Amino acid sequence: MSDAAPRVAILDYGSGNLRSAYRAMARTGVEVSLTSDPDEALAADGLVVPGVGAFAACMAGLRRVGGDEVIRQRVAAGRPVLGICVGFQILFTEGIEHGERTAGVGVLPGKVERLQVQRLPHMGWNTVRAAEGSALFAELGDERFYFVHSYGVRRDEGLERATWCEVESDRFVAAVEQGALAGTQFHPEKSGHAGVCLLTGWTLGLRA
């Protein structure tokens, strides 16, 4: 194990939510940078992909900076990637908003679609049911995290390790762990102590 702090790049592709993600990652003791440079994003020990807003707009911004190819290359090489909120959603095969389909990065199987609940957005604190053998939730169990979204992945289409959340009579994927690729639908950077613990756990995997 190296004594040097791991380098984590937060991908800046015009999605917003960068500063809160930066501050949260900095609290874990890693070396953090904001970047839109593909080479820096590829070279970092860990890559964080944040995101807020519409699926299609985030994908357009990601493609402008070559972020989609960076993610694919890192995943193919087994190098850690963490997606947050819409930055998590765009990792899937496609997103459907207002009847319009947009191709995602495609490193996770599944489609992002509107939640089937009465009150949208789904906003506030909710409990998740951690996947068996989860590394992200190893020290947390069934914890409460902060969500703000109207869309999600509602069907398991072959995900390796999925953590779920239920709201009203619907359920959606709250987190995924698949090799070196991980993602959360909730905002760990806004989830208090539980969020800090989750991010710290993710960075521990970068120190090996």
Salt bridges, closest charged atoms under 4 A:
ASP68 OD2 - ARG72 NH1 3.47
GLU69 OE2 - ARG72 NH1 2.67
GLU94 OE2 - ARG101 NH1 2.64
GLU113 OE2 - ARG154 NH1 3.12
GLU113 OE2 - ARG155 NH1 2.33
ASP170 OD2 - ARG154 NE 2.80
GLU189 OE2 - HIS187 ND1 2.74
